[in-house]
Amino acid sequence: MILLQYNFDLYESDFRQMIQAFFFGERIVTEMKGKVVKEEQEAPLFVFDAWFGDGTDRLDVEDTEMAGQSDPASLEPGEIIMRILVDGVCQAQERVICRYRNRKESRNQVKAATYHLLSGYSGRTLPWGSMTGVRPTKFATSMAEAGYSDEEIIREYETTYLTTRQKGEICCLVARREQALLSPFHYTEEYCLYIGIPFCPTRCLYCSFASYPMDACSDLVEPYLQALTKELDYAAQAYRNKRLAAIYMGGGTPTALSVDQLARIIEHVYEIFDTTYVREFTVEAGRPDSLSEDKLHMLHEHPVTRISINPQTMNDATLTLIGRAHTSGQIIETYRMARRIGLDNINMDMIVGLPKETLTEIRHTLDSIRELRPDSLTVHSLALKRSAELNIQMQKYRDSITGSTDEMLTAADMTAKALGMEPYYLYRQKNIPGNLENVGYAVPGKECLYNVLIMEEKMDIIAVGAGTSTKMVYPDAVGRIENVKNLDEYIRRVDEMIARKEAEFRKKQIRR
């Protein structure tokens, strides 16, 4: 446990994020100075103490010493003193003066000081420095749009956010690529469609999505598809006056459906939506144990323009550990079958940081992927999500989880470059040890446009199915409409899911 205490609460979330980045998995208990709080039974690993001065405050040091000063003077207006205390003794200290009451203006300074404090105490540095949040490329995009050069952008990452040069470079590359990919779109006139198929052959150890093992839920598949069709019908009608730009069918594993069931949904999409302007239609065919020659032929003929065959790892022992009922040999066989059939835009996903996997196992996976030469490669850093079985049984797996490392991601980056791929989207998730990232690489012309559009939140994305989230984009905000995750609830309440969309859709029409 780590105790976080302060006398001004505007930066609590920033302190928490930086502490978590350095000490992943540790419980953080917050104490506001001057408030009575419940006494903790557990002794803290250390105390993170932050004092914000207004010119009258004196730092409460009791009988301890702080950086050699036993009686510090009153804090100046705008002065912040941050300390690491262990058993009441100061181990490290940082000082910053800023207009801290204006968080927008001073946040980067406060976070940089927090980073220096935790880095000095832990003896570690982080590749992303003080940068937190899910979209680290957002800063590069705004600078690129303002006309700054690549070198100026990279330098800002290094000086303002204390990142490594490599992180600044990849953000700059992604921002420039996104600019080029998004330039043909008319955001107010177009939209994307996401279709959720929440079934899988088995549930993976790390999975936190709405996903249900097919064997246990086979009697719900047909009722689910009927409800899904009803929601699709509404979406097609509501957006009949806009152009559909991209379709993404995810899950779960959509190819867990039978070939007839999957074909029925795809055919219905082509029947009720105007697909004249659709630039891509992606189907996640992630698991080889969900694929057959018939399904791959059907996807090619309907047509689906892009599929994902996702190994996650090419190490058989890890595949067994994470609950995948197939081998790496089956992945290779299925991939080659898809190529023979004529599918010419295939993505592969991999996860770095899976239990018991070191750099050696990562390199084996990368070597196998390099031999297959997919059109795109998506590299995920393992995120320990709250609802995933891996997190629920953390005590069992704790010693085998080292998390992703920057060295692993660098190896993936080198493999992608050797395959002629460029990074085109990048994002982060909460609960990634080491505060690392997920990166999408693609051969030029084979990027997943849907991935970029959903990340940038520039156009409406209508999502249908259990556990999906619709995004309606306003000039100053994004409205989200969540569907229930539970299969029975979705089937029973599909009219309510449609009504939620209808209410947001009407609100958007009025605001326009």
N, C-alpha and C positions, 0 to 999 in steps of 0.2 A: 504494500500500500504506500502511496505517496500523498502527503498532505500539501494541498495548495491553499495558501492563505494570502489575503490581500485586503487593502482598505478602500479599493475602488474597483467596481466589478465590470467595467466596460470591456475589458480584455480577457475575461475568463476563458472564453472559447479559444482564443489564440494561445493562451498559456497551456490549456489542456491539449490542444493539437500538437504543440511542440514537445511537451512532455511525453505524449504518447508516441511521437515519432522516434524519440531516443530510447524510451523504456516501454516498448510495445507489450501490451497484455497486463501491465500493472494497473491495479485499481487506483483511481484518483479520487480523493476525498477533498471537498472544498469547504473552506472556512472563511467567512467574511469577518474581518476584524470588528469587534464591538458587538457581535451577535452571539447569543447563547446557542451553542450547537451540541448535539449529542456526542458524548465522549466515546471515542473509538477504543476498542479493547486491544486492537493490533497496533504495535509500534510501527511508525512509518519508516520506510527505507530512507527517506530524507524529507525535509520540509522545503518546499519552494515558497519563498516569502517575498512578496512584492509590496513596496510602500510607495505611494504616490503623494508627493508633497505639494502643499499649497502655500508654503512660506512660514507656516506656524508649526507644522507637525515636527515632532522629534522621533527618530527611529527608536523603537522599543527594543533595546538590545539586552535588557536585564543585566546579567553578570557576564555575558559572553563578549568576545572580541569580534570585530568585523574588520577584516583586512588590516589588522594592526591598529585599529582605532578603538579605543575603549569608550570614548565619549564623543560620538560624531555630532557635528553641528546640526542645527535645524535644517530640514530639507528646503531647498530653494523652490520658488514657484515653478511648476512644470517639471521638477526633478523626480525621477523614478529610481529607486534603489531596489535591485533584485538580488536575492541571496539564496544559496543552497545551505541549509542547516542540517547537520547530523548530530544528534544528541545535544542540541542547543549551541553547537560550535559552528561558526561560519566556515564553509569549505571553499566557496567561490562567490564572487560578487561582480555585478555589472551595474553601471550607472548611465542613465541617458536623460537628457533634458529636451523636452518637446512640448507642444501644446496638446497634451494627452487627452484633454476633454473633447477634442476633435479627432475621433477615431479614424475617419477617412484620411485625414492629413498625416496622422502620426503612426498609423498601424504598422507600416513597414519598419520604422525605426524601433518600435517596441518589440516587434517580432525578431528583428536582427539582434537586438540585445539579448532577448530570451535565448535565441540560438547560440550566441557566443557563450552565455552562461552555462547552458546544458552541455555544449560541446567541450568547454574547458573542464567541467566536472567529470564528464564521462570518458574523456579522452578519445571521443569519436567525432567524425564529420559525416554529414549526410550529403549525397549527391545533389539533392534538391534544396539544400540549404534551409532557409526559413520559409520557403514557398510551400503553402498548403492549398487545399482545394482540389476539386475534381478536374478542372480545366487549366492546367498550367500553360497551355498555349495561348490562352486568351490575351495575355499581356503582349505576346509577340504579334498577334493578329492586329491589335489596336495600334501598335507602333508601326507595323508594316502599312496599314491603311493610312497612317499619318505621314508616310513618306520616308521613314528612317531606313538607313542601310542595314544590311545583315550584321555587319560588324558593330554598329551602334546598338542594335537589339541585343546581340550576344553580350556585349559589355554591360548593359543594364541588368541582365540576368545575373551576371557575376557580382556586380557591385551592390545592387539593390536587394537581391534575394539570396546572394551568397552561394549560388549554384556552381557546379563545375562547368567548365566551358562546354563539355559535351552535351549537357542538358540544355544550355542556351542554343547550341547549334541545332539540336533535333527539334526544339520548339520553333526555331526560325524556319527550318525546312518544312515542317508540318504546316505552319501558318501560310507560307508561300504556296504550298501545294493545295491547301484548302481554298485559298483565294482563286486559283485557277479552276478548280473543280466546281466551285459554287457560282462562278460568274455567269453561266448560261441560264441560271434559274430565275424565275419571277416569283418571289416568295408569296405575294398576296394572291397570286392566281393559281398556284399549284399546291399540292399536298401529297403526303405519303400514307401508305396503308400498312399497318402491322397486324398480322394474323397469328394469334397465340394457340399453339397445339400443346397442351400441358401433359403429354404422355411420353414415357421413356421405357426402354426395355428393362432397366433397373435404375435406381436413384444413386448417383455418385456421392461419394463421401463428402465432397466439398460443396455440393450444390445447395443453393438457397432459393432457387427459382420455384415458381408454381409448377411442380413436375410430379407426376404420379406413375408408379410402375404399372405397365400395361396389364400384367397378369392379375393384379389385385383390383383393377378398375375396368376390366373389359366390358362389364355390363353397363357402364356409364358412357362408353364411347359414342354410340349412336345418339342417345339423348343430348350429349354435349354437341355433337356436330349439327343437330337440328337447331339448338339454341344459337350456336355460332352462325349458322346460315341466316337466322333471323336478324342478328346484329349486323351482319354483312349487308343485308338488304337495306337496313336503315342507313348505314354509312354511304352506300351507293346513292341513295335518294337524297340525303342531306347535302352531299358534295357533288351533285350532278352538274353544277355550274362551274366547277373548278377542274383543273387538269391533274390527273393522277400521274405523279412523277416516278415513284418507285414503290415496289411491293416487297415486303420482307415477311416470310413465314418462319417463325421461330418457336421456341418452346422452353423446356421439353425438347423432344426430338420429333418433328413432324413426320418423318419417315417411319416412326413406330406404328403409324396407321397402316392398314392394308393398302395395297396398290389401288383397289377400287375406291376406298374411302378418300384417299389422298387425291386421286384423280377427280373425284366428285367435287371436292372443295375448290380445286384449281379451276376446273371447268366452270363452276358457278361464278367464280371471280371474273373470268373472261366474259361470261354472259351478262352480268349486271353492271360492271364497270366499263367505262370507255377507256380502253388501254392504248389508245392511239399515241399518247405522249409518254408512255411508260418507258423509262430508260433502262431499268433493270428489274428483274424478278428473282429474288433470292429465296432459296429453300435450304434451311439447315438440315443436312442429311448426316449429322455428326457422327453417328455410331455405325460401324460396319455390321453389327448384329441387327440393325434395323433395315438393312438394304438388301436388295436382290437385283438381278439383271432386269427383271420386269419393271421394277420401280425406276431404275435408272433410265431405261428406255422411255417410260412414261414421262419422266421429268424432261427429257431431251425433246420429246415430240410435242409437248403441250403449248408453248415451250416455256421452260424455266431457263433464265439466262445465267444464273450463278448458283452454285451449291457450296456448302461447307462439308468437308469430311475431316473430322476433328480428332486427331490422335490424343491430344493433351500430353501424352508421353509415348515413347516407343520402347519403353522398358516393361516387359511382361510382368515382372514382380510388382511394379507400381500399379499397373492396370488391375491386377487382382486385388491389391490393397485398397484401391479407391472404388471398387465395386463395379468394374466394367467386365462384362462377361464375353470378352473377345481378346484376341492376341494382337500383337503388332503385325504379325504376318497377315492377319485378316484385313488390317488397315491397308497394307500395301496392295493386297489382292483386289480389294474393293476400289481403291483409287485407280489402279490400272484398268479395271473393268469400265469405270466411268470414262476414262480417256478413250478407250476403244469404241465406246458407244458414240462419242463425239462431244461430250460436255467439255467446253473449252474455257471455262472460267471457274476454277476450283480453288477454294480457300482451305487452309489448314490452320487449326488453332492448337496452341500448346500452352501449358502452364508451367512456369518456373516456380520452384519452392514447394513442390509436392512432398509429402512425408518421405523421408529416407533418400531423397534425391540430392546428390551433390553436383558439382560442376561436371564430373565425369558422366553422370547419367544425362545431364542436359546436353552435353556434346554428342552423346550417342543419338539422342532424339533429333538434334539438329542435323547430324550427318545423314540420318535416314530421310529426313525431309528434303535435304539438299539433293539426294539422288532422285527423288520423285519429281522435283521441280514444279511445285504448285504455282498458281498464278498470284496468290497472295498468302501471307503468313501473319496471323494475329498472335502476338505474344502477351500472355496474361501473367501478372504477378499474383501468386496465391493470396486471396483475401479470405480471412477467417470470419465468415459471416455468422451472425448470431443464430440463425435458424438451420445452419448446416450441421449435419451429423458430426463432422470433424470438430466443430466447436462444442457441440453438446457433449461429446466424449473426449474433450480436450485432455483430461487427466491421462487417458489411455495413450494419446498420440503426442503429448507435449514434447517428450524427449526426441521424437523423430522429425519434428518440424523445425527446420533451420530458417525457413522463409527464403524468398528470392534475394539475390545479391546483385549489385551493379555489375559484377564480373559476369554473372549469368546473362544479364540483359545485353551486355557488350558482345558476348559470344553470339547471341541471337541476331544482333544488329549486323555483325560481320557476315553471318550466313545469309541474311536477307540481301545485303549488298552483293554478295557473290552470286546470288540468283537474279541480279539485275533489278531488284526491288528498291523502292523508295518509301520512307515513312509518310503516311498521308493522314493518319489521325492518331491522337494520343490522349489518354485520360487516366485519371486515378480514381480509386475507390477507397472508402473508409476501410479500416482494418487490414491494410496491407503492411506486414512487418517491414520496417526500413523506409516506409513512406515512398515506395517506388511506384512504377507506372505500368500501364498496358499500352502497347503500341501496335498499330496496324500497318503492315508493309504491303506493297503491291507493285507488280510490274506496271509501268505506265499504261493507262488505258483499262486496267483491270481492277481499279479501286471500287470499293463498295460505297456508292453514293449515299445510300440510306444511313450508313454509319456516320458519315460526315454531317448529314442533315440533322440527325437526331442529337448529335453532340452540340452543334452550333445553335439549335433551337431558333431557326429562322423561318420555318414554315410549319403549318399544322401537320401533326402526325396522328391519324385516327387509328386507335388500337382496339381490336375486338378479341374477345376470348377471356378466359379466367386468368386473373392475376396481371392483366395488362394495364398500361397507363397511357391515356390519350393526352397529347399536348396541343393546346390551342394557343397560338402566338398572337399577342397584342403588341402594339407599338412600345409599351412600357412594361410588359410583364408576360408571363407564360401561365395560362390556366391549365391545371391538371385534373383529369377525371379518372379516378381509379375504379377498376372492376374488382369484384371480390375474388379471392384466390381459390376458395373451396369449390370443388366441382359440383357437388349437390346444390350448394347455394347459388352458384352461377346459373345452373340449369333452371332452378326454381325462380330465380330473380332476374332473368335476362331482360324482362320488360323494364325493370328498375334501372338496369345498366344503360339501356337505350334512353330512358327518361333523363338520366344524369347528363348524357351527351346532348340531348335535345335542349336542356336548360342552359348549358354552357354555349351551345351553338346559337340560341336565341339571344343570349347576352352579347355575344360577339357581333351579331347582326345589328343589334341596337347601337352598340358602341361605334360601329362603322358608320 
